[in-house]
Amino acid sequence: MEDTELDVQPVIARREVTNRILKAFHLRADKNLGQNFLVEESVVSRIAAAAELTPQDKVLEIGPGIGTLTQALARTGAQVTCVELDKRLLPVLAETVGSYENVRIVQGDILKTDIPALMGGGPFKVAANLPYYITTPIIMSLLERRLPLERLVVMVQKEVAERMTALPGGRDYGAISVAMQYYTEPRTAFLVKAGSFLPPPKVDSAVLVCRRRPDPPVAVPDEKTFFRIVAAAFSVRRKMLTNSLRHMGGLSGDEVRAWLAAAGIDGTRRAETLSLEEFAALARAYAVR
């Protein structure tokens, strides 16, 4: 390993250090895995700070890459568990962050990982620079599984952050907005320019901070049905609810109108205008129709 011996002390989130690591291991970013390496030290520091970690915390990092964010998380003293899909990066991580006693590196697919077993069953946080092609499936998998997740700090595409934090009436408001706000209190912490990455992606990014709600802010009889209703309402953008909700189990127009009336919602409205509570009212009315 003569050509891969590295000084682990320099901050990885510097362009010259990242370039040196990639060169030493004969690596290039894999576009198929959505790899873009952060090379802006201030951005990495702000992500770690947003996670609000203490030495008593456990934090899960998804897709650590070459250890750029891992290094900053490790320096908080928290117990860091990294799950990396790309086997090529395991020897890199062993070299760059393997000397930290509070870092554990696991190879695997986060969507197939038994996270409670991995994290020891107790509360934990997530901090990650997620692969953009699979951002939403990863986030929703974490939230839908009802894990003891306290806080989620993730780098996503700017437009994805806008959709996840959008409010009713806005052009970005959709099913993912409803889901995120049902499970969490999401906010955009700060924006990140494409030039902060190597190689630079084609879009700007944003760091999303989500505090997990102890309980959903609205009461629904059944979550699966609630989200089926949300999906049906948004299935055809800018259609009146009397039309879009007919996708819920092939209901007739009269049945949909009666359902909307029972929920106290005007059928000429569009899904983009409904609040979380109004979607919950639809779910409650659907359960007793």
Legacy VTK file of the C-alpha trace (Angstrom):
# vtk DataFile Version 3.0
C-alpha trace
ASCII
DATASET POLYDATA
POINTS 289 float
0.000 0.000 0.000
2.918 2.316 -0.589
0.971 4.472 -3.078
-2.031 4.814 -0.767
-0.384 5.870 2.472
-1.975 9.148 3.475
-1.732 11.661 6.260
-5.155 11.398 7.931
-4.763 14.711 9.737
-5.467 17.183 6.888
-9.108 18.163 6.468
-10.504 15.978 3.684
-12.968 18.674 2.598
-10.263 20.580 0.761
-9.898 20.323 -2.978
-6.193 19.484 -2.924
-6.633 16.796 -0.252
-9.605 15.209 -2.020
-7.708 15.197 -5.308
-4.733 13.566 -3.606
-6.907 10.841 -2.077
-8.666 10.089 -5.357
-5.352 9.961 -7.189
-3.744 7.726 -4.563
-6.556 5.195 -4.862
-6.967 5.592 -8.638
-10.596 6.641 -8.210
-13.090 8.767 -10.067
-16.590 9.739 -8.999
-19.107 7.136 -10.186
-21.968 8.979 -11.897
-24.170 5.874 -11.667
-23.941 6.098 -7.876
-24.481 9.865 -7.824
-21.044 10.561 -6.369
-19.941 14.168 -5.947
-17.309 14.842 -3.298
-17.602 17.927 -1.090
-14.511 20.127 -1.256
-15.723 23.097 0.806
-14.603 22.890 4.426
-17.100 25.483 5.677
-20.023 23.533 4.192
-18.945 20.308 5.876
-18.522 22.114 9.201
-22.001 23.617 8.922
-23.580 20.229 8.183
-21.908 18.711 11.235
-22.999 21.684 13.358
-26.595 21.383 12.105
-26.699 17.791 13.359
-26.210 19.137 16.916
-24.122 16.157 17.985
-22.687 15.453 21.416
-20.390 12.630 22.566
-23.522 10.895 23.883
-25.150 10.744 20.424
-25.230 8.039 17.793
-25.225 9.247 14.196
-25.800 7.318 10.985
-24.056 8.569 7.864
-25.356 7.252 4.547
-22.909 7.225 1.656
-19.758 8.521 3.390
-17.732 8.437 0.168
-14.096 9.105 1.033
-14.896 10.241 4.583
-15.300 13.979 4.035
-18.305 14.471 6.322
-17.367 11.445 8.424
-14.258 13.243 9.623
-16.254 16.259 10.805
-18.846 14.054 12.514
-16.137 12.015 14.237
-14.562 15.157 15.659
-17.782 15.894 17.596
-17.148 12.791 19.696
-20.423 11.142 18.642
-20.536 7.446 17.745
-20.527 7.453 13.928
-21.812 4.522 11.860
-21.260 4.801 8.104
-23.061 2.693 5.505
-21.345 2.734 2.112
-22.663 0.929 -0.969
-19.542 1.285 -3.133
-17.031 -1.429 -2.195
-14.241 0.526 -3.893
-14.438 3.129 -1.144
-13.972 0.794 1.831
-10.150 0.834 1.727
-10.267 4.610 1.283
-12.438 5.023 4.361
-10.196 2.667 6.316
-7.284 4.950 5.460
-8.944 8.343 5.916
-11.166 7.807 8.976
-10.291 4.315 10.175
-8.083 5.687 12.948
-11.078 7.264 14.723
-12.191 4.924 17.506
-15.727 6.323 17.326
-16.200 5.498 13.619
-17.626 2.228 12.312
-17.720 1.498 8.580
-20.285 -0.931 7.134
-20.642 -1.962 3.497
-24.213 -2.308 2.295
-27.371 -0.860 0.781
-29.122 1.391 3.292
-32.524 0.477 1.826
-31.875 -3.178 2.721
-30.161 -2.575 6.055
-31.671 -3.515 9.421
-31.158 -0.055 10.888
-32.481 -0.748 14.426
-30.029 -3.646 14.746
-27.228 -1.580 13.231
-27.795 1.369 15.567
-28.381 -0.703 18.685
-32.089 0.009 19.015
-31.763 3.404 20.714
-32.332 6.935 19.415
-29.996 8.212 16.722
-29.504 11.018 14.216
-28.757 10.970 10.496
-26.285 13.218 8.698
-25.549 12.611 5.037
-24.637 13.963 1.646
-27.141 11.732 -0.153
-26.809 10.453 -3.720
-29.274 12.662 -5.557
-30.758 9.914 -7.716
-32.109 8.109 -4.647
-32.665 10.951 -2.156
-36.429 10.647 -1.721
-36.569 6.825 -1.388
-33.892 6.921 1.312
-35.532 9.717 3.313
-39.013 8.199 3.089
-37.675 4.768 4.050
-36.138 6.272 7.189
-39.358 8.058 8.123
-41.915 5.389 7.234
-40.159 2.704 9.273
-40.889 4.578 12.505
-37.278 4.387 13.596
-36.171 6.218 16.765
-34.744 8.939 14.540
-34.389 12.266 16.323
-32.908 14.517 13.660
-32.189 14.283 9.952
-29.595 16.540 8.303
-29.139 15.824 4.607
-27.704 17.435 1.508
-30.240 17.297 -1.330
-30.864 19.045 -4.629
-32.140 22.570 -4.065
-35.378 21.855 -5.925
-35.992 18.763 -3.775
-35.558 20.838 -0.604
-38.021 23.368 -2.007
-40.600 20.637 -2.587
-40.087 19.058 0.827
-40.560 22.362 2.669
-43.279 23.865 0.436
-46.518 25.144 1.957
-50.070 24.858 0.572
-50.706 27.148 -2.368
-47.108 27.223 -3.550
-46.048 25.853 -6.926
-43.698 23.317 -5.286
-46.310 21.901 -2.892
-47.030 18.240 -3.528
-47.324 14.774 -2.023
-43.719 14.807 -0.770
-44.384 18.122 1.027
-47.323 16.554 2.864
-45.332 13.444 3.797
-42.312 15.358 5.076
-44.448 17.695 7.157
-46.489 14.804 8.532
-43.392 13.065 9.868
-41.039 15.990 10.543
-40.558 19.719 10.901
-38.395 20.368 7.818
-36.469 23.519 7.019
-33.731 24.520 4.617
-30.659 25.389 6.679
-28.529 26.806 3.855
-27.806 26.555 0.131
-24.673 25.064 -1.428
-23.317 26.059 -4.831
-22.353 23.406 -7.378
-18.735 24.584 -7.225
-18.459 23.202 -3.687
-18.278 19.684 -5.148
-15.798 17.648 -7.163
-16.955 17.101 -9.837
-19.566 19.889 -9.702
-23.149 18.658 -10.226
-25.405 20.370 -12.740
-27.627 21.837 -10.012
-27.239 23.720 -6.742
-27.882 21.929 -3.475
-29.408 22.619 -0.089
-28.929 21.247 3.398
-32.244 20.129 4.816
-32.725 19.859 8.581
-35.690 17.815 9.786
-36.673 17.387 13.409
-38.683 14.209 13.814
-42.106 14.859 15.306
-42.818 12.704 18.393
-46.350 12.335 17.023
-47.908 13.406 13.718
-49.546 16.853 13.890
-52.873 15.472 12.629
-54.957 12.441 13.568
-55.758 9.924 10.834
-57.473 6.519 11.146
-54.907 4.750 8.982
-51.609 6.116 7.635
-51.569 3.961 4.503
-55.021 5.173 3.501
-54.065 8.756 4.328
-51.099 8.633 1.967
-53.155 6.859 -0.712
-55.559 9.797 -0.581
-52.697 12.286 -0.813
-51.219 10.407 -3.792
-54.605 10.281 -5.546
-55.239 13.982 -4.949
-51.908 14.896 -6.548
-52.052 12.210 -9.248
-53.045 14.765 -11.883
-51.686 18.221 -11.133
-54.115 21.149 -11.080
-57.222 19.009 -11.385
-60.226 19.618 -9.170
-60.548 17.217 -6.259
-63.843 15.887 -7.632
-61.838 14.510 -10.548
-58.506 13.530 -8.985
-60.031 11.647 -6.045
-61.881 9.294 -8.374
-58.527 7.487 -8.546
-59.206 6.282 -4.980
-60.564 2.816 -5.685
-62.628 3.757 -8.722
-65.192 5.866 -6.857
-68.069 7.379 -8.802
-68.472 11.124 -9.126
-71.410 11.086 -6.699
-69.416 9.091 -4.142
-66.503 11.519 -4.349
-68.795 14.535 -3.962
-70.458 12.976 -0.903
-67.059 12.183 0.577
-65.811 15.744 0.052
-68.997 17.175 1.549
-68.582 14.992 4.639
-65.039 16.317 5.018
-66.224 19.914 4.599
-64.074 20.510 1.529
-65.131 22.216 -1.696
-64.718 19.760 -4.562
-63.662 22.497 -6.987
-60.462 23.028 -5.030
-57.155 21.503 -6.096
-54.810 19.332 -4.048
-52.154 22.069 -4.077
-54.388 24.216 -1.833
-55.118 21.662 0.894
-53.434 21.831 4.282
-52.236 18.824 6.250
-55.336 19.051 8.447
-57.627 19.096 5.408
-55.997 15.954 4.025
-56.514 14.392 7.456
-60.188 15.424 7.334
-60.480 13.633 3.987
-58.944 10.501 5.528
-61.341 10.578 8.477
-64.372 11.075 6.223
-63.197 8.276 3.918
-62.978 5.862 6.869
-66.653 6.345 7.824
-68.244 6.912 4.404
LINES 1 290
289 0 1 2 3 4 5 6 7 8 9 10 11 12 13 14 15 16 17 18 19 20 21 22 23 24 25 26 27 28 29 30 31 32 33 34 35 36 37 38 39 40 41 42 43 44 45 46 47 48 49 50 51 52 53 54 55 56 57 58 59 60 61 62 63 64 65 66 67 68 69 70 71 72 73 74 75 76 77 78 79 80 81 82 83 84 85 86 87 88 89 90 91 92 93 94 95 96 97 98 99 100 101 102 103 104 105 106 107 108 109 110 111 112 113 114 115 116 117 118 119 120 121 122 123 124 125 126 127 128 129 130 131 132 133 134 135 136 137 138 139 140 141 142 143 144 145 146 147 148 149 150 151 152 153 154 155 156 157 158 159 160 161 162 163 164 165 166 167 168 169 170 171 172 173 174 175 176 177 178 179 180 181 182 183 184 185 186 187 188 189 190 191 192 193 194 195 196 197 198 199 200 201 202 203 204 205 206 207 208 209 210 211 212 213 214 215 216 217 218 219 220 221 222 223 224 225 226 227 228 229 230 231 232 233 234 235 236 237 238 239 240 241 242 243 244 245 246 247 248 249 250 251 252 253 254 255 256 257 258 259 260 261 262 263 264 265 266 267 268 269 270 271 272 273 274 275 276 277 278 279 280 281 282 283 284 285 286 287 288
